[in-house]
Amino acid sequence: SFGMQVGYYVPSFQSKARPGWGTCLPLAELLSSSDFVSFHSPAFRQVVSKRDLERLRPGAALIVTTLGLPFDKEDFSSWISNSGNPAAFDLCAAHQCAEELRAYPSISVWNSYSARTSESVVRAESMVIQNLRHFLASPGRWQPTGGIQSATSMPCLL
């Protein structure tokens, strides 16, 4: 945490505190009091509104490494144009709009995938093999496992 106080938000705010995670805060308070905000949200799910973005304090930096944007692209464009806050995106988050994002002077788009580690590749490969085995064992009743929901998120075996 580099000596920073760490706070987090979960949609079910009533949930129990998670040891070692920092302080659980309501979203509005977290956004308005943070110097750095990073998103760790479900794939392709918009979890932050334009109003939420407007709650960010001036100069607060956004770190976006989600699979897809965690907010509406137009809402973000409107907010960043007016705020000038710094933001950094990896290609996983920015894959459909990297060039648009690079047009903003306060935004960096990194040509890498932050979650692509050797461990994540091994896990994805094992999930593909597991899903293929389940499919072959029970065609017509197969349900994907391990969070892989569509063929677009699965490596192809040819």
Order of alpha helices (4+ residues) and beta strands (2+ residues): beta-beta-alpha-beta-alpha-beta-alpha-beta-alpha-alpha-beta-alpha
